[in-house]
Amino acid sequence: MSNTHTDVLLAGAFAAFTVDLLVYPLDTLKTRFQSPDYKKIYYDASKNAVNRKLLFRGLYQGVGSVILITIPSSGAFFTTYEAVKSGLSKANPTYGGSPLIPQPFIHSAASATAELVSCFILTPAEVLKQNAQMIRRPAESSSKTSTAFQPSVTIQALKQFKHPSQLWRGYTALAARNLPFTAMQFPMFEHLKESIKQYRQKSGTYTGSLMETALMTAVSAGSAGSLAAVITTPVDVVKTRIMLSATGEASEAEAKKEIARARKEGHSIEKLANRKGVTRKSGLTVAKEVLAESGVKGLFRGGTLRAAWTALGSGLYLGVYDSGRVWLGGQHKHDDLSM
């Protein structure tokens, strides 16, 4: 089976578009659970219970920006992944019939390289999306189904950013979450998929059909993804908080100007220093804050939800991608034979 770069791009883009629409509401809920303002916004102290009506309102807020950016981001990921995996596999020397570098390491290296490229494209949309997910909309608008896809919330979130560079705030945190995630998921995914294939071949039930390929890929990717998601939840919590604070953060130079202005005008430097977002916080600082607030449990907030939507999302994502790639490769083979 032969796939062109266009095949990989199309399969990756279609997979991303399909999955984003299906699992986006779960991602919105996860963002709200992990937000530092979760109890303040979504918890009703008078009833000692979560305000479910408010929590579940506007679950598609910010989806437009993600769909627009995820398509090229996913295409870039899979193009890079397939190219690096193929290149490293070909360059991998063999001794005694066995490759010098085990395949899991090649899969990890390929996925890590692809993730760095993908994260750079995805970060602005991810930052914008998570801030849009936290905007509270009027109760009356939630009754109109069409408002779920209105751009007003995304534009409202975009207006909160003073500088374009703020949209890339969180690239390091996103990469820090996605690199170990993909480094764990893809070797497990490739191993599970190959094991299931070999088992079905030995039992004589393997057909090689498009549906069978999709199901094997979905089960393998979903299982590997959910496990990797739970392990990387603490980094995801830190990433969410960093991205949600991006609109109020100032650069070091801006912070110095604020301090100089405060001194000139005779304002309290202590009050300025305590103001939210005067300076950027590192991931370690944010993690310490979460630990101080909620303990270890706080670092795993939303972990179960994340594992569930990752199992569903990864299964659908890679299932659609792999079956799409196989179908496109089959179309090329059919065209070649008919010529």
N, C-alpha and C positions, 0 to 999 in steps of 0.2 A: 504493500500500500504506500502510495506516494502522496505527500501533502505539500502544497506550495505555501509560501508565507501568507498569501492572501487567504488560503483555506484556514490557517491557524488564526489569523486576525478575525475572520468572519465567525468562526466557531466560538472563539473567546468572547467576542462582542455580543453575539446572540445569547450565549450562556449568561453573561453578566446582566443583560437587559431583562431576561426572563426571571432570574433569581431575585434581582433587586425589587421588582414589583411584588413578588410573593412574600418575601421575608422582611421587607422594610418595616412593617408595623412592630415586629418583634425587636428589631434594632432600635426603634424609637423608645420602646418600653425599657430596654436595657440602658440606654443613655439616661433616661429619667431616673432609673433606680440608682445609677452610679453618680448622679449629680450631687454636689455638696448641698444644694438647695432642695433635695428630695423631700425631706420632712417639712420644710417651711412651705413648699408649694403644694405638695400632693398629700400631705398628712393632716387630717382633721383632729386636732387635739381635743376638741369638745366631745367627740364621739370615740376618741381613742382608736381610730381606724383610718385606713387609706381612703382618700376621696377618689373612688374608682371612676366616677363620671369625668372628673378632671384629668385623671391619669390616662384614660383611654381616649381622650379627645384629640383630634388632629394627628392621628398616627402616621399620616403620609406627609406631614410637614417637612419641606426641604428635599423631597424626593426628586424634583426636577433637576437640580444641580448635580446630584449623584449619578443619575442616569446618563446625563450628558458627558460627564467626566469618566465614569466607570467603563464606558464602552472603549474609548482609546486606551484607558489604563489597563483593562483586562487584555485587550489585544496586544499591548506592549509586553505584558507579563508573559503570556503564552508564547509569543514570538521569541522572546529572550530565553525563556525556559527551554523550549524545544531546541533552539540553536545551541545554547551552552551545553545541554545534556548530550546532544548529538556530537558536538565538537569534542567534549571531554571523553566521551565513550570511544570515539575513534582514536584519540590521542593516548588512551590508556594502554600501556604496554602489558603484554601477557607473559607469564612465566609458568611453565608446566601446564599450559592450557587454561590457567586461571588469571583473571585480570589483577594487576598489581593493586589498583585502588578499588575497593568494594563498591558496588553499584549504589548502595544507600548514601555513601559520601558524595558521589557524583550527583545524585538527585538533590541532596541538600545544598551543594554548591550551586547547582543550576537554579534551584528555587530561590536561594538567597540573592543571587545576582539579579534575577528577574524581579524580586520584591523591591529591591532598591530603586530600580527603574520605575516600577509601578507606583511606589509610594510618593515619588516626587510629583507625578502627574495627579495622583489622587488626593494628596494632602489638602489643597485649597477647598475642594468639594467636601471633604470629610469635616473640616473645621466649620465651614458654612452650614453643612447639614446638621451637625450636632447643636450648633447655636440656634438654628431654626426649629429643631425638635423641642427646645425648651421654651419657646415663645408661647405665652398663654393667649389663646384666641377667644373672642366673645362666644358665649354659650349658644347664641342664636345661629351662628354661622356653621356650627357643627352638624346641624340638621340637614344641610344641603350637601349632597354627595359630591357635587362638582367642586366644592371649595377645597377638597383634599388635594387637588392638583393646581390650585391657583398659585401664581408666583408671588403674591403679595407678602407671604410670610418669609420667603427666601430673600426678597428685596429688603424687607424690614430687617432681617438678620444682617444682610450685606451692609446696610447703612451704619451698623454699629462699629464697623472697622474703619479706623482713621487712615491707615496706610495699607497698601496691597501686601506688603511683607508680612503683615499679621496673619494673612491667610495661610502662610507656610509655617506658622507657629505650631509645633507639634509633629513636624516631620521626623525628628529624632525619636520621639515617643512612639509614633506610628511604626517606624522601621524597627524600633526595639521590641514592639509587640509582634509584628508580622514576621520578622526574621526567624526567631525561635519557633513561631507557630508553623511556618511553612517548612522549616528545617526538620521539624518533628512530623508534620502531617504527610509531606510528599514521600519520604522513604517508607512510612507505614502504609500509605495509600498504594504505592507501586507494588510493595510486597504482598499486601492483601489481595490486590487485583490479580497478580500473577499466580498466587496460591489458589484462589478460587478457580481461575482458568485451568490450571493444571489438574485440580481435583475433578472438575467436570470433564476434562479430556480423558482422564483415567477411567472415570465411571461411564464414559461413552454417551454422556448427555450434552456435550458441548456442540453447539450448532454454528456459532460465529455470527448469529443474526444481529441486526442493529439493536433490537430490543434487549437481547441478552447482554450485549456490550454495555448498553446504558445502565441496566440493572446491576451488573457486576461492578461497574465504576461507581455508581451511586452508593451502593452498600459499603464499598471499600473506603470511599472518600468521606462518607458520613460518619463511619466508625472512627476513622483516623482523625477527622476534624473535631469531633466532639471531645475526644481525649485531649488533644492539643489545646483546645479552647479552655478547658478547665484549668490546665496547668499554667496558661498564660493570662488568666483573668486578672491577677494583681497588676500586671503591666497595662492591661486594657483599662482598668480603673484609673490609673495614673494618667494615661493618654486622654481619657475622656475629660478629666478635670483640667488638664493643661489646655485642651482645645476649647473648653467652655469659658476659660478665663482669657482667651486670646484677645477678645474685643477690648478688654480693659487694661491690657498690659502695655507698658511703655518700654522703649529701649533704654539702655544704660545712659545714652547721651541725653535722651528726653528727661530721664529721671534727674540727672544732674542739673538740667535747666530748671526743672520744677523746684528743686532744693534751693538753687541760687535765687530764684524768684521769690520763694517763701522767706528766705533770709532778708532779702531786700525790702520786702513788704512787712517784715516783722512777725510773720506767722510762725506757729509752732512746728519745728522740724519733726518732732515725735509724731504729731498728728498726721503729717504728710507721709511719713514713713509707714504708718499703719494703714494708710488708705489702700483699698483694694486695687491691685494692678499697677502700683507705681513701678515696681521692678519685676522682671521675670523670675519665676521659681523653677528650680531644677526638678527633674523627675524624682530624685532622692528626697528633696524637701517636701514635695507633694506626698510621697509615700509615707514619710514620717508624720505628716499632718493627718493622713487617713488613719494611721495606726493610733495616734493620740486621740482621735475622735471616736473611732469605732473598734479599735483593736484589729486583730488578724481577720476577723469576720468582715470588716469593712473592705479589706483588700480583695475579698472574694464575692463582694456584692454583685448580684446579677450573673454569677457564674453558672447557675443552673439554666437560667434563661438563655445565656450566651451559648452554652453547650447544646441546648435544644435547637436554637435557630442556626447554629453552625452545622449541626448534623444534617438538618433539613437543607440549609443553603449550600453547603459543600457537596452534599449528595446530588442535588439538582444541578448545581453549577458545573461540576466536573462530569456528571452524567450527560448533561446536554452538550458540553464541550467535546467530550470523547466521542459520543455518538455522531455529533455534527462533523467532527474531523473524519471519522470513518466513512460517513455518507459522502462527504465531498471528495475523499480519496477514491471511493468507489465510482463516483461519477466521472472522474478523470480517467480511470482505468477502462470504464465502459466506452468513453469517447475515443480512447486510443485504439481499442479493439475494433470499433466501427469504422475507423478511417482506412 
